[in-house]
Amino acid sequence: MVEIVPGIVADKDIHFGKPVIKGTRVPVETVLGALVGGTSFEEIVAEYGITKDDIIAALNYALKLVSGRARIRRAEHQ
C-alpha cells in the first residue's frame, strides 16, 4: 500500500491499484464524481461511510494533481 497524499492510498489489491480513501475501498474518482454531480458532502458521507475529512483528502489529491504537485500513482501489480 502506498500513501499518495494524507488520507489517499493505492493498493494493488484494491480497485486495481487506483487511489482510494485510506481504510476503505472507496475510489477517489467516485467521491469526485459525486461532487461534480452535485451530491452534498453530507450525502456522500451517508452513502459511502466516509468522513468530511476523507472528502477533503480526495479534493486535496485532485488539487495536487492539477497543480503538478502529485503524480498519478497506482500500486504496482505483481
N, C-alpha and C positions, 0 to 999 in steps of 0.2 A: 504494500500500500504506500502511495506517495501523497504527501500533503502538498497540494499545489499552492494554495494560499490558506490562511487560517480558516478552518471550517469546511474546506473543499478538498476532497481526496480522489485519487484514481486508484482502482484496484482491478487487476486483470480478471478477477473472478466476479466482478460486479459490473453489469451492463457493458461488457466487452472493453473495460478499462476507461470508459467515459467518465468525466468528472461528476461526482455525486456529493450530496450533503454528507459530511462526516457522520458516521454512526448510523447511516440509513442506506437505502437503495434508491433514493430519490435523485434522479439526474438533475443537474443544474439546468439543462435545457428545458426540462419540464417546468421548473419554477419560473424561469424567464418567459417561457411561452405563456404560462398562466397570467403573468403580469402584463405582458403585451396584449393579451386577450381581454384585459380589463378586470381580472379577478383581484379582489382586495387581499391585503396581507392576511386579514382575519379568515377569509375563505380558504386561502392556501394553507394556513396553519391547521384549520379544521380538516381539510381534505387529505393532506399528506402527513399529518402528525409531526410537523417540524415547527420550529420556533421563528419568531420575528427575526432574531439574530441569524438564523440559518438563511433566511431570505436575503438579509443584508449581506451575508457572506457570498451568496450567489451573485448579487449585484456588484459587489467588490471584485469578484473574479472577472465578471464581464467588463467592468471598467478597466481593469488591468490589461485585459486582452486588447481592447480597442485603443488603449493608450500606449501599447507596446511594452508594458512593464511586466507582462507574464506571457508565457508560451502556452500554446495548446498542448497539453500533455495527456497522454494516456498511459496507463500502466502497461508495461511490457508483457507481451504474450510469450509464453514458453512453448 
